[in-house]
């Protein structure tokens, strides 16, 4: 039987038992207390008397008469201390057992205003008071109520907690399914992105290799003849391509295989390093315009030469790649407090605001037709971020669609924070 059914049946049976008990006791009170109650329709009142008391209320309905008879009988019993709670308990227990309700309970008469116990058939359990019947009003003068408080058996309490635990488990199970589905989806997407990235990587390696092989083959095929101007230009182009390919390979190996970055600071001729990078890009794309500004106090900063070269190459390469037919790049180097600040600005296609937090993810490329048509494999900015993290520095991006982007790298110039960083 469910808890709701126990509550409903127990309340209904208690009303019936009280009716029977008070009806039986009224007969005895007719002589012992001279209890008299009558309905006088002509005067529209109900009159009753007991123990030399005479009282009345304004009413002439049969229902009101029956209710007053019920209440007055209780008043008389309680005043004469004839209320037998044990008898009510015995009658109640008998009808409960007939309905297969064997749970322990306690009958209690309460004051309606103070909610204090007036009389009880037993001691209430302070720990378990799980079912309480609807309060039944008793008495016209005394304003009492009677309730039955049941203790739910251990098996019912266990089931309640079992249901709660099952619900918690179900919620946790659903959350795990959602998490696993999202993890599988992310893994699948990463696999696709990595496959595409490796395809771009292959393309980036094959193209410069093809140029180099073609140029060198023409030169070697001429034997000992003196090199012409075009041949020298071909060699310069091949050299630039080799340097670019070396940078790509360095980026790839560090981002995909190397587990840590260790900084090795040295005095860096900043202007010479940047001039070398600019010459390399101009040999690859002659129409590119790159402006370099270096603050005077930054002539020879303490930086890692290899990683600084890779950071500058990647940032300028991005600016050129997405800068249109005649890309313009501005490189600024300055010092703020004890930090080295490098900024690279382009006038390219720009980056959507929602993509700014994702561009440093491995193999990630902005979902834009103007970007997807360009060669690349989404590792350059990932590598730049790892170098900045090795310095315990910071990288910021400001971008506006159609007007370009500015990448700002802030690196501490002191050595205190230098350490290897797990990639």
C-alpha positions in Angstrom: 0.0 0.0 0.0 1.3 3.4 -0.9 2.0 6.2 1.6 -0.8 8.3 0.1 -3.3 5.5 0.5 -2.3 4.9 4.1 -2.8 8.6 4.9 -6.2 8.8 3.2 -7.6 5.5 4.7 -6.3 6.3 8.2 -7.9 9.7 8.2 -11.2 8.4 7.0 -11.3 5.5 9.6 -10.4 7.8 12.5 -13.5 10.0 11.7 -15.7 6.9 11.7 -14.3 5.6 15.0 -14.8 8.9 16.8 -18.4 9.0 15.6 -19.1 5.6 17.0 -17.3 6.3 20.2 -19.0 9.6 21.0 -22.4 8.1 20.0 -21.9 5.3 22.5 -20.6 7.6 25.2 -23.6 10.0 24.8 -26.0 7.4 26.0 -24.1 7.1 29.3 -23.8 10.8 29.7 -27.6 11.3 29.5 -27.9 10.1 33.1 -24.4 10.8 34.5 -24.1 14.4 33.4 -27.7 15.1 32.6 -26.6 15.8 29.1 -29.5 17.2 27.0 -29.4 18.7 23.5 -32.3 19.7 21.4 -33.1 21.4 18.1 -35.8 24.2 18.3 -36.7 25.2 14.8 -39.4 27.6 15.8 -36.7 29.7 17.6 -33.9 28.8 15.1 -31.6 27.6 17.9 -29.8 24.5 19.2 -29.9 24.2 23.0 -27.9 21.9 25.2 -27.2 21.5 28.9 -25.0 19.4 31.2 -23.6 19.9 34.7 -25.9 22.8 35.3 -24.8 24.6 32.1 -27.2 25.9 29.6 -26.0 27.0 26.2 -27.3 27.6 22.7 -26.3 28.6 19.2 -28.3 30.1 16.4 -29.0 27.3 13.9 -31.9 25.2 12.9 -30.4 22.7 10.4 -30.1 19.0 11.0 -26.4 19.0 10.0 -25.6 21.7 12.5 -27.5 19.8 15.2 -25.5 16.6 14.5 -22.2 18.4 14.6 -23.1 20.2 17.9 -24.2 16.9 19.4 -20.8 15.6 18.5 -18.8 18.6 19.9 -20.9 18.9 23.1 -20.5 15.2 23.9 -16.8 15.6 23.8 -16.9 18.7 26.0 -18.9 16.8 28.6 -16.5 13.8 28.5 -13.4 16.0 28.8 -14.8 18.1 31.6 -15.8 15.1 33.7 -12.4 13.4 32.8 -14.3 10.6 31.2 -12.5 10.7 27.8 -11.0 7.3 27.3 -8.2 7.6 24.8 -7.2 4.0 25.3 -10.6 2.8 24.2 -10.5 5.0 21.1 -7.0 3.6 20.4 -8.3 0.1 20.7 -11.2 0.6 18.3 -8.9 2.4 15.9 -6.3 -0.3 15.9 -9.0 -3.0 15.2 -10.3 -1.2 12.1 -6.7 -0.5 10.9 -5.9 -4.2 11.1 -9.0 -5.0 9.1 -7.5 -2.9 6.3 -4.1 -4.5 6.7 -2.5 -1.5 8.2 -0.1 -2.6 10.9 2.2 0.3 11.2 2.9 1.7 14.7 1.1 4.9 15.5 0.1 7.3 18.3 -3.2 9.0 18.9 -2.9 12.6 20.3 -5.4 15.2 21.3 -4.0 18.7 20.7 -5.1 22.2 21.7 -6.1 23.9 18.4 -4.5 27.3 19.3 -1.3 26.3 21.1 -0.7 23.0 19.3 0.2 21.5 22.7 -0.6 17.8 23.5 -3.6 17.5 25.8 -3.7 13.7 26.0 -2.0 10.9 24.1 -2.2 7.2 23.7 1.6 6.8 23.7 4.9 8.5 23.2 5.6 10.1 19.8 8.8 9.1 18.1 11.1 12.2 17.7 12.9 10.6 14.8 10.2 9.3 12.5 6.8 11.0 12.2 6.2 10.4 8.5 2.4 10.1 8.2 -0.1 12.3 10.1 -3.8 12.1 9.6 -6.0 15.1 8.9 -6.8 16.9 12.2 -10.4 16.3 13.4 -12.0 19.0 15.5 -13.2 18.1 19.0 -15.3 20.1 21.5 -17.2 23.4 21.3 -15.8 25.0 24.4 -12.4 23.3 24.6 -11.3 23.7 20.9 -9.3 20.5 20.6 -8.2 18.3 17.7 -7.2 14.7 17.4 -4.6 13.3 15.0 -3.0 9.9 14.5 0.8 9.9 13.8 2.2 6.9 12.0 5.8 5.7 11.8 6.7 4.4 8.3 8.4 1.0 8.6 12.1 0.7 7.9 11.4 -0.9 4.5 9.4 2.1 3.4 12.1 4.5 4.5 14.7 2.4 2.7 12.7 2.4 -0.4 12.3 6.2 -0.2 16.1 6.6 -0.1 16.5 3.9 -2.7 14.2 5.9 -5.1 16.2 9.0 -4.4 19.5 7.2 -5.0 18.0 5.8 -8.2 17.0 9.2 -9.4 20.5 10.6 -8.6 22.1 7.7 -10.5 19.8 8.2 -13.5 20.7 11.9 -13.6 24.4 11.0 -13.3 24.1 8.4 -16.0 22.4 10.8 -18.4 25.1 13.4 -17.7 27.8 10.8 -18.4 26.1 9.9 -21.7 26.0 13.6 -22.7 29.6 14.1 -21.7 30.7 10.9 -23.6 28.7 12.0 -26.7 30.3 15.5 -26.6 33.7 13.9 -26.1 33.2 11.5 -29.1 31.9 14.4 -31.2 35.0 16.5 -30.3 37.3 13.6 -31.0 35.7 13.0 -34.3 35.9 16.7 -35.2 39.6 16.8 -34.1 40.3 13.8 -36.2 38.8 15.5 -39.3 40.7 18.7 -38.5 44.0 16.9 -38.0 43.5 15.0 -41.3 42.8 18.3 -43.1 45.8 19.8 -41.3 48.1 17.0 -42.4 46.9 17.4 -45.9 47.7 21.1 -45.8 51.1 20.3 -44.3 51.8 17.9 -47.1 50.9 20.6 -49.6 53.1 23.2 -47.8 56.1 20.8 -48.0 55.6 19.6 -51.6 55.2 23.0 -53.1 58.6 24.5 -52.0 60.3 21.2 -52.6 59.0 21.3 -56.2 60.3 24.8 -56.7 63.8 23.9 -55.3 64.1 20.7 -57.3 63.1 22.5 -60.5 65.5 25.5 -60.0 68.5 23.3 -59.0 67.9 20.9 -61.9 68.1 23.7 -64.4 71.3 25.0 -62.9 73.0 21.6 -62.5 72.0 20.8 -66.1 74.1 23.7 -67.5 77.4 22.2 -66.4 80.3 24.7 -65.8 78.6 27.6 -67.6 78.5 30.9 -65.7 75.2 31.6 -63.9 72.9 34.2 -65.5 70.9 36.8 -63.5 67.7 34.6 -63.8 69.6 31.6 -62.5 70.9 33.6 -59.5 67.3 34.8 -58.8 66.2 31.1 -59.0 68.9 30.2 -56.4 67.8 33.1 -54.2 64.2 31.9 -54.5 65.2 28.3 -53.8 67.2 29.5 -50.7 64.2 31.5 -49.4 61.9 28.5 -50.0 64.3 26.3 -48.1 64.4 28.7 -45.2 60.6 28.8 -45.2 60.3 25.1 -45.4 62.8 24.8 -42.5 60.6 27.1 -40.4 57.5 25.0 -41.3 59.3 21.8 -40.3 60.5 23.4 -37.0 56.9 24.4 -36.2 55.5 21.0 -37.1 58.1 19.1 -35.1 57.7 21.3 -32.0 53.9 21.3 -32.1 53.4 17.6 -32.9 56.4 15.8 -31.3 58.3 17.9 -28.8 57.0 17.6 -25.2 58.6 20.8 -23.8 60.1 24.1 -24.7 63.2 25.3 -23.0 64.3 28.9 -23.4 68.0 29.7 -24.0 68.4 33.5 -23.8 71.2 35.3 -25.5 71.9 38.9 -26.7 69.9 39.2 -29.9 70.7 41.7 -32.6 67.0 42.6 -33.0 67.3 44.8 -36.1 69.5 42.3 -38.0 67.2 39.5 -37.1 64.1 41.3 -38.3 65.9 42.5 -41.5 66.7 38.9 -42.3 63.1 37.8 -41.9 61.9 40.7 -44.1 64.4 39.8 -46.9 63.2 36.2 -46.8 59.5 37.2 -47.2 60.3 39.7 -50.0 62.2 37.0 -51.9 59.1 34.8 -51.7 56.5 37.6 -52.5 58.0 40.7 -54.0 54.9 42.9 -53.6 54.8 42.6 -49.9 55.5 45.7 -47.8 56.9 45.2 -44.3 57.7 48.1 -42.0 59.9 47.5 -39.0 60.2 49.8 -36.0 62.6 49.0 -33.2 62.9 51.1 -30.0 66.5 52.3 -29.4 66.8 50.8 -25.9 65.9 47.4 -27.4 69.0 47.0 -29.6 70.2 43.8 -28.0 67.4 42.2 -25.8 67.9 38.9 -24.0 65.7 36.5 -25.9 65.7 33.0 -27.3 67.0 33.4 -30.9 65.4 30.3 -32.4 61.9 30.7 -30.8 61.9 34.5 -31.4 62.6 33.9 -35.1 59.7 31.4 -35.3 57.3 33.7 -33.5 58.1 36.6 -35.9 58.0 34.4 -39.0 54.6 32.9 -38.1 52.9 36.2 -37.3 54.2 37.9 -40.4 53.4 34.9 -42.5 49.8 35.0 -41.3 49.6 38.7 -42.1 50.9 38.2 -45.6 48.8 35.1 -46.3 45.5 36.9 -45.4 46.6 40.4 -46.5 45.4 40.4 -50.1 47.4 40.9 -53.3 49.5 43.7 -51.9 49.9 42.9 -48.2 51.2 45.6 -45.8 52.7 44.5 -42.5 53.9 46.7 -39.6 56.2 45.3 -37.0 56.8 47.2 -33.8 59.2 46.3 -31.0 59.2 48.3 -27.8 59.8 48.0 -24.0 57.2 48.5 -21.3 58.6 48.4 -17.8 60.6 45.1 -17.8 58.6 43.5 -20.7 59.5 43.1 -24.4 56.5 44.0 -26.6 56.2 42.8 -30.2 53.2 43.8 -32.3 52.5 42.7 -35.8 49.7 44.5 -37.7 48.2 43.7 -41.0 45.4 45.2 -43.2 43.9 41.8 -44.1 40.5 40.1 -43.9 40.3 40.2 -40.1 39.0 37.6 -37.6 35.4 37.3 -36.4 35.1 38.1 -32.7 33.7 34.6 -31.8 36.8 33.0 -33.4 39.4 34.9 -31.4 39.5 32.4 -28.5 39.9 29.4 -30.8 42.6 30.5 -33.2 45.4 29.2 -30.9 44.0 25.6 -30.9 46.0 23.0 -32.6 45.0 22.5 -36.3 42.2 25.1 -35.9 41.4 27.4 -38.9 38.8 30.1 -39.1 35.7 29.0 -40.9 35.8 31.6 -43.7 36.0 31.1 -47.5 38.8 33.7 -47.6 40.8 31.7 -45.1 40.0 28.1 -46.2 41.3 28.8 -49.7 44.7 29.6 -48.3 47.3 26.9 -47.7 48.1 26.1 -44.1 47.6 23.5 -41.4 46.7 25.5 -38.2 49.9 25.0 -36.2 51.6 28.4 -36.5 49.6 30.3 -33.8 49.5 27.2 -31.6 53.3 27.2 -31.6 53.4 31.0 -31.0 51.2 30.6 -27.9 53.4 27.8 -26.5 56.5 30.0 -26.9 54.7 32.9 -25.1 53.6 30.5 -22.3 57.2 29.4 -21.9 58.2 33.0 -21.2 55.1 33.3 -18.8 54.1 36.1 -21.2 50.9 37.1 -22.8 49.5 37.3 -26.3 46.6 39.6 -27.3 44.6 39.8 -30.5 42.7 42.8 -31.8 40.8 42.4 -35.0 38.1 43.9 -37.2 36.5 42.2 -40.1 37.7 43.7 -43.4 40.3 46.0 -41.7 42.9 43.7 -40.4 44.4 42.3 -37.2 47.0 43.2 -34.6 48.8 40.5 -32.6 50.7 41.8 -29.5 53.2 39.6 -27.8 54.4 40.6 -24.3 57.5 38.8 -23.0 59.2 39.4 -19.6 62.9 40.3 -20.1 64.0 38.9 -16.8 65.1 35.2 -16.4 63.3 34.5 -13.1 60.2 33.0 -14.7 62.1 31.0 -17.4 61.4 27.3 -17.4 60.5 24.4 -19.6 56.8 24.2 -20.4 55.0 20.9 -21.3 53.2 21.2 -24.6 
